[in-house]
């Protein structure tokens, strides 16, 4: 049970967690904080949070849980702004899609990584964003990955784990670096490919016409290209090393597919397509 | 109203058209033909077609409409097998995803393009295949592109158009080459990218683990990688020229995204992502 949860960034993720915890009666009070009073008052209006506060230092007062749900680039500045006002028993966690950069930002802001800081990442969300898209079931059955540091206090980790479990999530743990590599492959790279394809087609001639003939497969494939551009710019900058590694791999594989098409090598194409289909059918049923 | 429709390849597309036309009472008789008696008897069992016949020459007898719904590589051989048994008033159409190759195959089989041949392509379907996946609403509101040739008879074109309209489709016309370029961009390229990504990840170490952490975005993005490998091998071979053209474009754009990530060029990334999001939101709402 939480006394006061302070959420920085009340969008799809922060808002949905608030809805889930409040519905479960797990939180006496949820206070939102961000730079946009419009968004915050809309969140109160939609009954997603109890109240809001524009001053980070004031927002965290008496909070026993602080959730950082802002774009990656804002993690550091937010911590700077509230670090002197934190209650002694406050636990800090975040929902950033790339963990090494958040750890760096929080460490820099506090001078060292606070023992009460538990980096986290819910593998949930969709191409929508903003508090209007929030709903309490978002985390039901979804994974949340925690990447605790060497000095992270066990009770802090348990508190964050318990919070996500109340929201319906399955909590797992792994190392920061490993998280960033896995997510570069399964999330960051696909987003880049989809953004890239839509942009590539949009800049070709007759773009209206091209999209006109796009079928369901194209819609599914490019759904993630409707994601929030600022959030994804930040992810690309924050996890560039792991992204570039997996991108290099992928571009090499794409070259070899291109060569097979060029050479009319049906055997090779069939081999690749069959391997891909069987992997996907097996893991994404 | 059709007297007898003969469908070569009773899978998702051929089966769904049969279901739609029979439900509308538009067809006195639908006969299926393919190389697999097992598939055909299943199609009769599921009440998708009235009867089947394993001999192409016998199957087309008295048919006033012949639908070629086999993989692209089988179009030529099928035409060879029935060309001498065709009724005088029979119209031939197909559902191939690349039109130039079908036109070539049919022209080669008949010695010249029959005036009763109307190349067609329903922009419908999903990652499933086989008659079990067929359903009569598949073409409801979907586009069907006809690419009639210079010598195509007007009454043949009208008959094919009417048939698709009964199935609920919106029929449009364009040139063969233009069709193949548009589809290379909106369908063939995305399929190659998705097959390539899943295969790329599947061949990395710890593949079980990587897919384990894939979220909804990844599932949507890679859904088309569960498509039929043989069908897609044939499409790649049949439309290689247009595919390579758009692939080259895309790989250049991907290189420039990779460079922006390398250089930490957030401005450039944001620009690309915003342009892509606004294009997708506009055309795929």
Interface residues (C-beta under 8 A of the other chain):
Chain A: X123 X124 X125 X126 X127 X142 X143 X145 X182 X183 X185 X186 X187 X189 X190 X191 X192 X193 X194 X195 X196 X197 X198 X199 X200 X201 X202 X203 X204 X207 X208 X209 X210 X211 X212 X213 X214 X215 X216 X217 X218 X219 X220 X221 X222 X223 X224 X225 X226 X227 X228 X229 X230 X232 X233 X234 X236 X237 X240 X243 X244 X247 X249 X250 X251 X253 X254 X255 X257 X258 X260 X261 X262 X264 X266 X269 X270 X272 X273 X274 X275 X276 X277 X279 X280 X281 X282 X283 X284
Chain B: X123 X124 X125 X126 X127 X142 X143 X145 X182 X183 X185 X186 X187 X189 X190 X191 X192 X193 X194 X195 X196 X197 X198 X199 X200 X201 X202 X203 X204 X207 X208 X209 X210 X211 X212 X213 X214 X215 X216 X217 X218 X219 X220 X221 X222 X223 X224 X225 X226 X227 X228 X229 X230 X232 X233 X234 X236 X237 X240 X243 X244 X247 X249 X250 X251 X253 X254 X255 X257 X258 X260 X261 X262 X264 X266 X269 X270 X272 X273 X274 X275 X276 X277 X279 X280 X281 X282 X283 X284
